[in-house]
């Protein structure tokens, strides 16, 4: 059976289009993939750490934030500063150069996630930065009194209500 020239051209065009779509999907997947690592794991990655897109989580070391517009240099600690392990925690210098300023929750002791690459200079070069205020979401300490939402009055259900005052007319 003979294949017509139009069928051959269409088959080649479809193959080129499908090949291009496949290549774009594969290359897009590879470039957006990033590994989540802790500061301790980053040190043990060896040469792979310098060639991978990474996400590193830690706590912002108090007093290390130096901001100049959208550029921020700071140090991540493996542990929160009030943790007994904080003094022995591994530290990671981070340099964030993004198009947006860091989030409002980015401050001392905040839990932060830096996304970027690890340089041979020992600095993590972040292109994205996420943060949350750890103290805001921390569980209540055992034995502490329950907190009352702002603007709400404390409950008086357990105390007896005073009897209503009545006036009697004297004749």
Backbone as JSON Lines, residues from 0, in Angstrom:
{"i":0,"aa":"X","n":[0.83,-1.16,0.0],"ca":[0.0,0.0,0.0],"c":[0.89,1.24,0.0]}
{"i":1,"aa":"X","n":[0.57,2.16,-0.85],"ca":[1.37,3.36,-1.02],"c":[0.82,4.47,-0.12]}
{"i":2,"aa":"X","n":[1.74,5.22,0.56],"ca":[1.37,6.32,1.44],"c":[1.41,7.6,0.63]}
{"i":3,"aa":"X","n":[0.32,8.37,0.72],"ca":[0.28,9.62,-0.05],"c":[1.21,10.66,0.58]}
{"i":4,"aa":"X","n":[1.7,11.61,-0.22],"ca":[2.6,12.64,0.3],"c":[1.95,13.49,1.4]}
{"i":5,"aa":"X","n":[0.66,13.76,1.32],"ca":[-0.02,14.55,2.36],"c":[-0.03,13.79,3.69]}
{"i":6,"aa":"X","n":[-0.27,12.5,3.66],"ca":[-0.29,11.7,4.88],"c":[1.09,11.68,5.51]}
{"i":7,"aa":"X","n":[2.13,11.58,4.69],"ca":[3.5,11.58,5.18],"c":[3.84,12.91,5.85]}
{"i":8,"aa":"X","n":[3.46,14.02,5.23],"ca":[3.72,15.35,5.8],"c":[2.99,15.53,7.12]}
{"i":9,"aa":"X","n":[1.75,15.11,7.18],"ca":[0.96,15.25,8.41],"c":[1.57,14.39,9.53]}
{"i":10,"aa":"X","n":[2.01,13.19,9.19],"ca":[2.63,12.3,10.18],"c":[3.91,12.9,10.74]}
{"i":11,"aa":"X","n":[4.73,13.49,9.86],"ca":[5.97,14.12,10.31],"c":[5.66,15.33,11.19]}
{"i":12,"aa":"X","n":[4.68,16.15,10.8],"ca":[4.3,17.32,11.59],"c":[3.8,16.91,12.97]}
{"i":13,"aa":"X","n":[2.97,15.88,13.04],"ca":[2.44,15.4,14.32],"c":[3.58,14.87,15.19]}
{"i":14,"aa":"X","n":[4.53,14.14,14.6],"ca":[5.66,13.61,15.35],"c":[6.53,14.74,15.91]}
{"i":15,"aa":"X","n":[6.76,15.79,15.11],"ca":[7.56,16.93,15.57],"c":[6.84,17.65,16.71]}
{"i":16,"aa":"X","n":[5.54,17.87,16.58],"ca":[4.75,18.57,17.62],"c":[4.75,17.76,18.91]}
{"i":17,"aa":"X","n":[4.48,16.46,18.82],"ca":[4.47,15.61,20.02],"c":[5.85,15.53,20.66]}
{"i":18,"aa":"X","n":[6.88,15.46,19.86],"ca":[8.25,15.45,20.39],"c":[8.59,16.73,21.11]}
{"i":19,"aa":"X","n":[8.18,17.87,20.55],"ca":[8.43,19.17,21.18],"c":[7.67,19.29,22.49]}
{"i":20,"aa":"X","n":[6.42,18.87,22.52],"ca":[5.62,18.92,23.75],"c":[6.26,18.02,24.82]}
{"i":21,"aa":"X","n":[6.68,16.85,24.42],"ca":[7.33,15.93,25.36],"c":[8.61,16.51,25.93]}
{"i":22,"aa":"X","n":[9.44,17.12,25.07],"ca":[10.7,17.72,25.52],"c":[10.43,18.88,26.48]}
{"i":23,"aa":"X","n":[9.44,19.74,26.16],"ca":[9.1,20.87,27.04],"c":[8.6,20.39,28.4]}
{"i":24,"aa":"X","n":[7.78,19.35,28.4],"ca":[7.26,18.81,29.66],"c":[8.4,18.25,30.51]}
{"i":25,"aa":"X","n":[9.3,17.51,29.89],"ca":[10.42,16.91,30.62],"c":[11.36,17.98,31.17]}
{"i":26,"aa":"X","n":[11.72,18.95,30.36],"ca":[12.65,19.99,30.81],"c":[11.99,20.9,31.85]}
{"i":27,"aa":"X","n":[10.7,21.17,31.73],"ca":[9.99,21.98,32.72],"c":[9.9,21.27,34.05]}
{"i":28,"aa":"X","n":[9.68,19.97,34.02],"ca":[9.61,19.19,35.25],"c":[10.95,19.2,35.97]}
{"i":29,"aa":"X","n":[12.01,19.01,35.23],"ca":[13.34,18.97,35.83],"c":[13.76,20.29,36.44]}
{"i":30,"aa":"X","n":[13.39,21.4,35.82],"ca":[13.82,22.69,36.33],"c":[13.0,23.16,37.53]}
{"i":31,"aa":"X","n":[11.77,22.67,37.68],"ca":[10.94,23.1,38.8],"c":[11.08,22.18,40.01]}
{"i":32,"aa":"X","n":[11.77,21.08,39.85],"ca":[11.93,20.12,40.93],"c":[12.94,20.65,41.94]}
{"i":33,"aa":"X","n":[12.59,20.6,43.22],"ca":[13.54,21.01,44.25],"c":[13.46,20.03,45.41]}
{"i":34,"aa":"X","n":[14.6,19.78,46.03],"ca":[14.7,18.85,47.15],"c":[14.52,19.61,48.45]}
{"i":35,"aa":"X","n":[13.73,19.03,49.38],"ca":[13.57,19.6,50.71],"c":[14.63,18.97,51.61]}
{"i":36,"aa":"X","n":[15.48,19.78,52.19],"ca":[16.53,19.27,53.07],"c":[16.6,20.12,54.34]}
{"i":37,"aa":"X","n":[17.07,19.5,55.39],"ca":[17.35,20.25,56.61],"c":[18.77,20.81,56.5]}
{"i":38,"aa":"X","n":[19.12,21.68,57.42],"ca":[20.46,22.26,57.4],"c":[21.51,21.16,57.6]}
{"i":39,"aa":"X","n":[21.2,20.2,58.48],"ca":[22.14,19.09,58.72],"c":[22.31,18.23,57.47]}
{"i":40,"aa":"X","n":[21.22,17.95,56.76],"ca":[21.3,17.13,55.55],"c":[22.05,17.85,54.44]}
{"i":41,"aa":"X","n":[21.96,19.17,54.39],"ca":[22.64,19.95,53.35],"c":[24.15,19.73,53.41]}
{"i":42,"aa":"X","n":[24.69,19.67,54.62],"ca":[26.13,19.46,54.78],"c":[26.58,18.09,54.31]}
{"i":43,"aa":"X","n":[25.69,17.1,54.36],"ca":[26.05,15.74,53.96],"c":[25.74,15.39,52.52]}
{"i":44,"aa":"X","n":[25.27,16.35,51.75],"ca":[24.9,16.07,50.35],"c":[26.1,16.02,49.42]}
{"i":45,"aa":"X","n":[27.2,16.56,49.83],"ca":[28.39,16.56,48.98],"c":[28.22,17.46,47.77]}
{"i":46,"aa":"X","n":[28.76,17.02,46.63],"ca":[28.75,17.82,45.41],"c":[27.34,18.03,44.86]}
{"i":47,"aa":"X","n":[26.42,17.13,45.17],"ca":[25.04,17.24,44.68],"c":[24.37,18.52,45.19]}
{"i":48,"aa":"X","n":[24.79,19.0,46.35],"ca":[24.2,20.21,46.93],"c":[24.42,21.43,46.05]}
{"i":49,"aa":"X","n":[25.53,21.45,45.3],"ca":[25.85,22.61,44.48],"c":[25.14,22.62,43.13]}
{"i":50,"aa":"X","n":[24.53,21.52,42.75],"ca":[23.92,21.41,41.43],"c":[22.41,21.21,41.47]}
{"i":51,"aa":"X","n":[21.79,21.37,42.63],"ca":[20.37,21.1,42.77],"c":[19.62,22.32,43.24]}
{"i":52,"aa":"X","n":[18.37,22.41,42.84],"ca":[17.45,23.4,43.38],"c":[16.98,22.83,44.72]}
{"i":53,"aa":"X","n":[17.13,23.6,45.8],"ca":[16.85,23.1,47.14],"c":[15.88,23.97,47.9]}
{"i":54,"aa":"X","n":[15.22,23.35,48.89],"ca":[14.38,24.07,49.86],"c":[14.95,23.72,51.23]}
{"i":55,"aa":"X","n":[15.37,24.74,51.98],"ca":[15.97,24.53,53.29],"c":[15.13,25.25,54.34]}
{"i":56,"aa":"X","n":[14.85,24.54,55.44],"ca":[14.04,25.1,56.51],"c":[14.87,25.28,57.75]}
{"i":57,"aa":"X","n":[14.59,26.34,58.49],"ca":[15.27,26.58,59.76],"c":[14.61,27.75,60.47]}
{"i":58,"aa":"X","n":[15.25,28.21,61.53],"ca":[14.73,29.33,62.32],"c":[15.68,30.51,62.17]}
{"i":59,"aa":"X","n":[15.14,31.69,61.97],"ca":[15.95,32.89,61.77],"c":[16.68,33.21,63.07]}
{"i":60,"aa":"X","n":[17.99,33.24,62.99],"ca":[18.85,33.53,64.14],"c":[18.61,34.99,64.55]}
{"i":61,"aa":"X","n":[18.26,35.26,65.81],"ca":[18.01,36.64,66.24],"c":[19.21,37.55,66.0]}
{"i":62,"aa":"X","n":[18.94,38.76,65.49],"ca":[19.97,39.76,65.28],"c":[20.77,39.61,64.0]}
{"i":63,"aa":"X","n":[20.4,38.69,63.12],"ca":[21.2,38.48,61.91],"c":[20.56,39.04,60.65]}
{"i":64,"aa":"X","n":[19.35,39.56,60.73],"ca":[18.66,40.06,59.53],"c":[19.26,41.4,59.12]}
{"i":65,"aa":"X","n":[19.75,41.46,57.87],"ca":[20.26,42.7,57.28],"c":[19.53,42.91,55.97]}
{"i":66,"aa":"X","n":[18.61,43.87,55.94],"ca":[17.76,44.08,54.77],"c":[18.12,45.37,54.05]}
{"i":67,"aa":"X","n":[18.16,45.27,52.72],"ca":[18.38,46.42,51.86],"c":[17.38,46.31,50.72]}
{"i":68,"aa":"X","n":[16.19,46.9,50.89],"ca":[15.13,46.78,49.89],"c":[14.6,45.35,49.86]}
{"i":69,"aa":"X","n":[14.68,44.72,48.69],"ca":[14.22,43.34,48.58],"c":[15.34,42.34,48.83]}
{"i":70,"aa":"X","n":[16.56,42.83,49.02],"ca":[17.72,41.96,49.3],"c":[17.87,41.8,50.81]}
{"i":71,"aa":"X","n":[17.93,40.53,51.27],"ca":[18.05,40.25,52.7],"c":[19.12,39.19,52.93]}
{"i":72,"aa":"X","n":[20.02,39.46,53.87],"ca":[21.0,38.48,54.33],"c":[20.64,38.13,55.77]}
{"i":73,"aa":"X","n":[20.68,36.85,56.1],"ca":[20.37,36.4,57.45],"c":[20.97,35.02,57.67]}
{"i":74,"aa":"X","n":[20.83,34.52,58.88],"ca":[21.36,33.2,59.24],"c":[20.21,32.33,59.73]}
{"i":75,"aa":"X","n":[20.15,31.11,59.21],"ca":[19.17,30.13,59.67],"c":[19.85,29.21,60.68]}
{"i":76,"aa":"X","n":[19.14,28.91,61.76],"ca":[19.62,27.96,62.76],"c":[18.74,26.72,62.66]}
{"i":77,"aa":"X","n":[19.32,25.6,62.93],"ca":[18.6,24.33,62.91],"c":[17.5,24.31,63.97]}
{"i":78,"aa":"X","n":[17.72,25.01,65.09],"ca":[16.79,25.01,66.22],"c":[16.37,26.44,66.57]}
{"i":79,"aa":"X","n":[15.22,26.57,67.23],"ca":[14.76,27.87,67.72],"c":[15.72,28.39,68.78]}
{"i":80,"aa":"X","n":[15.83,29.7,68.92],"ca":[16.82,30.28,69.82],"c":[16.53,29.96,71.29]}
{"i":81,"aa":"X","n":[15.27,29.74,71.65],"ca":[14.98,29.43,73.06],"c":[15.05,27.93,73.36]}
{"i":82,"aa":"X","n":[15.39,27.12,72.36],"ca":[15.56,25.69,72.56],"c":[16.9,25.41,73.23]}
{"i":83,"aa":"X","n":[16.97,24.42,74.12],"ca":[18.25,24.1,74.74],"c":[19.3,23.64,73.72]}
{"i":84,"aa":"X","n":[18.88,23.16,72.57],"ca":[19.8,22.68,71.54],"c":[20.31,23.8,70.64]}
{"i":85,"aa":"X","n":[19.79,25.02,70.79],"ca":[20.1,26.11,69.86],"c":[21.59,26.41,69.75]}
{"i":86,"aa":"X","n":[22.3,26.36,70.86],"ca":[23.73,26.7,70.82],"c":[24.54,25.67,70.04]}
{"i":87,"aa":"X","n":[24.05,24.43,69.95],"ca":[24.77,23.4,69.2],"c":[24.21,23.18,67.8]}
{"i":88,"aa":"X","n":[23.2,23.96,67.43],"ca":[22.57,23.8,66.12],"c":[23.46,24.28,64.98]}
{"i":89,"aa":"X","n":[23.32,23.65,63.84],"ca":[24.08,24.06,62.65],"c":[23.49,25.36,62.11]}
{"i":90,"aa":"X","n":[24.35,26.22,61.59],"ca":[23.94,27.51,61.05],"c":[24.15,27.53,59.55]}
{"i":91,"aa":"X","n":[23.31,28.29,58.86],"ca":[23.42,28.44,57.41],"c":[23.2,29.9,57.05]}
{"i":92,"aa":"X","n":[24.19,30.51,56.43],"ca":[24.06,31.9,55.96],"c":[23.23,31.89,54.69]}
{"i":93,"aa":"X","n":[22.21,32.76,54.64],"ca":[21.31,32.82,53.49],"c":[21.33,34.23,52.92]}
{"i":94,"aa":"X","n":[21.38,34.32,51.61],"ca":[21.29,35.59,50.9],"c":[20.09,35.52,49.97]}
{"i":95,"aa":"X","n":[19.06,36.31,50.29],"ca":[17.83,36.31,49.49],"c":[17.84,37.51,48.56]}
{"i":96,"aa":"X","n":[17.73,37.23,47.27],"ca":[17.61,38.29,46.26],"c":[16.39,37.96,45.44]}
{"i":97,"aa":"X","n":[15.27,38.51,45.84],"ca":[14.02,38.25,45.15],"c":[13.43,39.52,44.59]}
{"i":98,"aa":"X","n":[12.36,39.37,43.85],"ca":[11.7,40.54,43.27],"c":[10.72,41.17,44.26]}
{"i":99,"aa":"X","n":[10.4,40.44,45.34],"ca":[9.47,40.95,46.35],"c":[10.18,41.01,47.69]}
{"i":100,"aa":"X","n":[9.77,41.93,48.56],"ca":[10.38,41.97,49.9],"c":[9.97,40.72,50.69]}
{"i":101,"aa":"X","n":[10.69,40.4,51.75],"ca":[10.32,39.23,52.54],"c":[8.94,39.43,53.18]}
{"i":102,"aa":"X","n":[8.26,38.34,53.52],"ca":[6.92,38.46,54.11],"c":[6.96,39.17,55.46]}
{"i":103,"aa":"X","n":[5.8,39.69,55.9],"ca":[5.7,40.41,57.17],"c":[6.05,39.53,58.36]}
{"i":104,"aa":"X","n":[5.83,38.23,58.24],"ca":[6.11,37.32,59.35],"c":[7.59,36.95,59.44]}
{"i":105,"aa":"X","n":[8.4,37.46,58.54],"ca":[9.84,37.19,58.55],"c":[10.51,38.11,59.57]}
{"i":106,"aa":"X","n":[10.89,37.53,60.7],"ca":[11.57,38.28,61.76],"c":[12.37,37.32,62.61]}
{"i":107,"aa":"X","n":[13.03,37.81,63.63],"ca":[13.84,36.97,64.51],"c":[13.01,35.8,65.04]}
{"i":108,"aa":"X","n":[13.62,34.62,65.09],"ca":[13.03,33.38,65.59],"c":[11.91,32.82,64.72]}
{"i":109,"aa":"X","n":[11.59,33.45,63.61],"ca":[10.53,32.93,62.73],"c":[11.03,31.68,62.02]}
{"i":110,"aa":"X","n":[10.12,30.75,61.81],"ca":[10.45,29.56,61.02],"c":[10.43,30.0,59.56]}
{"i":111,"aa":"X","n":[11.51,29.72,58.83],"ca":[11.63,30.19,57.45],"c":[11.99,29.05,56.51]}
{"i":112,"aa":"X","n":[11.52,29.17,55.28],"ca":[11.84,28.22,54.23],"c":[12.46,29.01,53.09]}
{"i":113,"aa":"X","n":[13.71,28.7,52.77],"ca":[14.42,29.37,51.69],"c":[14.51,28.42,50.51]}
{"i":114,"aa":"X","n":[14.2,28.92,49.33],"ca":[14.22,28.11,48.11],"c":[15.25,28.72,47.17]}
{"i":115,"aa":"X","n":[16.22,27.89,46.76],"ca":[17.27,28.39,45.88],"c":[18.38,27.37,45.71]}
{"i":116,"aa":"X","n":[19.61,27.87,45.61],"ca":[20.76,27.0,45.38],"c":[21.85,27.26,46.43]}
{"i":117,"aa":"X","n":[22.62,26.24,46.69],"ca":[23.73,26.33,47.65],"c":[25.0,26.61,46.88]}
{"i":118,"aa":"X","n":[25.69,27.68,47.26],"ca":[26.92,28.07,46.56],"c":[28.16,27.47,47.19]}
{"i":119,"aa":"X","n":[29.2,27.38,46.43],"ca":[30.47,26.86,46.93],"c":[31.09,27.8,47.96]}
{"i":120,"aa":"X","n":[30.57,29.03,48.05],"ca":[31.04,29.98,49.06],"c":[30.43,29.71,50.43]}
{"i":121,"aa":"X","n":[29.59,28.67,50.55],"ca":[28.97,28.32,51.82],"c":[27.71,29.11,52.12]}
{"i":122,"aa":"X","n":[27.25,29.9,51.17],"ca":[26.05,30.72,51.34],"c":[24.94,30.12,50.5]}
{"i":123,"aa":"X","n":[23.74,30.06,51.09],"ca":[22.58,29.59,50.35],"c":[21.96,30.8,49.66]}
{"i":124,"aa":"X","n":[21.87,30.75,48.34],"ca":[21.36,31.86,47.54],"c":[19.89,31.6,47.23]}
{"i":125,"aa":"X","n":[19.01,32.29,47.93],"ca":[17.56,32.05,47.83],"c":[16.92,33.0,46.83]}
{"i":126,"aa":"X","n":[16.0,32.44,46.05],"ca":[15.21,33.26,45.14],"c":[13.77,33.39,45.63]}
{"i":127,"aa":"X","n":[13.4,32.56,46.6],"ca":[12.07,32.61,47.23],"c":[12.26,32.48,48.72]}
{"i":128,"aa":"X","n":[11.37,33.11,49.48],"ca":[11.45,33.07,50.93],"c":[10.04,33.0,51.5]}
{"i":129,"aa":"X","n":[9.83,32.04,52.39],"ca":[8.54,31.91,53.07],"c":[8.81,31.89,54.56]}
{"i":130,"aa":"X","n":[7.92,32.46,55.35],"ca":[8.13,32.5,56.8],"c":[6.81,32.45,57.54]}
{"i":131,"aa":"X","n":[6.87,31.93,58.74],"ca":[5.72,32.02,59.63],"c":[6.24,32.31,61.02]}
{"i":132,"aa":"X","n":[5.47,32.99,61.8],"ca":[5.87,33.36,63.15],"c":[5.59,32.17,64.05]}
{"i":133,"aa":"X","n":[6.63,31.51,64.51],"ca":[6.47,30.29,65.3],"c":[5.75,30.56,66.61]}
{"i":134,"aa":"X","n":[6.0,31.68,67.26],"ca":[5.38,31.95,68.56],"c":[3.88,32.14,68.43]}
{"i":135,"aa":"X","n":[3.43,32.63,67.29],"ca":[2.01,32.85,67.08],"c":[1.23,31.54,67.04]}
{"i":136,"aa":"X","n":[1.86,30.47,66.59],"ca":[1.18,29.2,66.42],"c":[1.6,28.17,67.46]}
{"i":137,"aa":"X","n":[2.4,28.57,68.43],"ca":[2.88,27.63,69.43],"c":[1.75,27.2,70.35]}
{"i":138,"aa":"X","n":[1.76,25.94,70.8],"ca":[0.72,25.49,71.72],"c":[0.87,26.19,73.07]}
{"i":139,"aa":"X","n":[-0.23,26.26,73.79],"ca":[-0.24,26.92,75.09],"c":[0.58,26.1,76.08]}
{"i":140,"aa":"X","n":[1.3,26.76,76.96],"ca":[2.12,26.09,77.95],"c":[1.22,25.4,78.97]}
{"i":141,"aa":"X","n":[1.61,24.2,79.44],"ca":[0.8,23.5,80.44],"c":[0.69,24.3,81.72]}
{"i":142,"aa":"X","n":[-0.5,24.33,82.31],"ca":[-0.73,25.04,83.57],"c":[-1.04,26.5,83.41]}
{"i":143,"aa":"X","n":[-0.96,27.03,82.19],"ca":[-1.25,28.45,81.97],"c":[-2.76,28.65,81.88]}
{"i":144,"aa":"X","n":[-3.2,29.83,82.29],"ca":[-4.62,30.14,82.22],"c":[-5.04,30.28,80.77]}
{"i":145,"aa":"X","n":[-6.27,29.87,80.45],"ca":[-6.73,30.01,79.07],"c":[-6.75,31.47,78.65]}
{"i":146,"aa":"X","n":[-6.4,31.7,77.41],"ca":[-6.39,33.09,76.92],"c":[-7.79,33.5,76.49]}
{"i":147,"aa":"X","n":[-8.04,34.78,76.57],"ca":[-9.33,35.33,76.17],"c":[-9.14,36.1,74.88]}
{"i":148,"aa":"X","n":[-9.96,35.86,73.85],"ca":[-9.82,36.6,72.6],"c":[-9.96,38.1,72.83]}
{"i":149,"aa":"X","n":[-9.3,38.88,72.0],"ca":[-9.34,40.33,72.12],"c":[-10.78,40.83,72.02]}
{"i":150,"aa":"X","n":[-11.16,41.7,72.94],"ca":[-12.49,42.3,72.89],"c":[-13.56,41.48,73.6]}
{"i":151,"aa":"X","n":[-13.25,40.24,74.0],"ca":[-14.24,39.4,74.66],"c":[-14.1,39.55,76.16]}
{"i":152,"aa":"X","n":[-15.23,39.41,76.86],"ca":[-15.21,39.48,78.32],"c":[-15.02,38.08,78.87]}
{"i":153,"aa":"X","n":[-14.3,37.93,79.95],"ca":[-14.14,36.61,80.54],"c":[-15.48,36.04,80.95]}
{"i":154,"aa":"X","n":[-15.59,34.74,80.88],"ca":[-16.84,34.07,81.23],"c":[-17.09,34.15,82.72]}
{"i":155,"aa":"X","n":[-18.37,34.41,83.11],"ca":[-18.75,34.47,84.52],"c":[-19.78,33.39,84.83]}
{"i":156,"aa":"X","n":[-19.81,32.34,84.05],"ca":[-20.8,31.29,84.23],"c":[-20.61,30.56,85.55]}
{"i":157,"aa":"X","n":[-19.38,30.49,86.07],"ca":[-19.15,29.73,87.3],"c":[-19.42,30.55,88.55]}
{"i":158,"aa":"X","n":[-19.6,31.86,88.43],"ca":[-19.89,32.69,89.6],"c":[-21.38,32.94,89.67]}
{"i":159,"aa":"X","n":[-21.86,33.07,90.89],"ca":[-23.29,33.29,91.07],"c":[-23.64,34.71,90.65]}
{"i":160,"aa":"X","n":[-24.73,34.85,89.98],"ca":[-25.17,36.17,89.54],"c":[-25.8,36.9,90.72]}
{"i":161,"aa":"X","n":[-25.53,38.18,90.87],"ca":[-26.13,38.92,91.99],"c":[-27.64,39.04,91.78]}
{"i":162,"aa":"X","n":[-28.36,39.07,92.9],"ca":[-29.81,39.19,92.82],"c":[-30.15,40.58,92.33]}
{"i":163,"aa":"X","n":[-31.19,40.67,91.47],"ca":[-31.55,41.98,90.95],"c":[-32.03,42.9,92.07]}
{"i":164,"aa":"X","n":[-31.61,44.16,92.0],"ca":[-32.02,45.14,93.0],"c":[-33.45,45.57,92.73]}
{"i":165,"aa":"X","n":[-34.25,45.56,93.75],"ca":[-35.64,46.01,93.6],"c":[-35.9,47.14,94.57]}
{"i":166,"aa":"X","n":[-36.68,48.06,94.15],"ca":[-37.06,49.16,95.02],"c":[-38.52,49.0,95.37]}
{"i":167,"aa":"X","n":[-38.82,49.21,96.61],"ca":[-40.22,49.16,97.01],"c":[-40.65,50.56,97.38]}
{"i":168,"aa":"X","n":[-41.83,50.88,97.03],"ca":[-42.37,52.21,97.34],"c":[-42.89,52.22,98.76]}
{"i":169,"aa":"X","n":[-42.4,53.13,99.58],"ca":[-42.85,53.21,100.97],"c":[-44.0,54.22,101.05]}
{"i":170,"aa":"X","n":[-45.1,53.87,101.78],"ca":[-46.25,54.76,101.94],"c":[-46.2,55.45,103.22]}
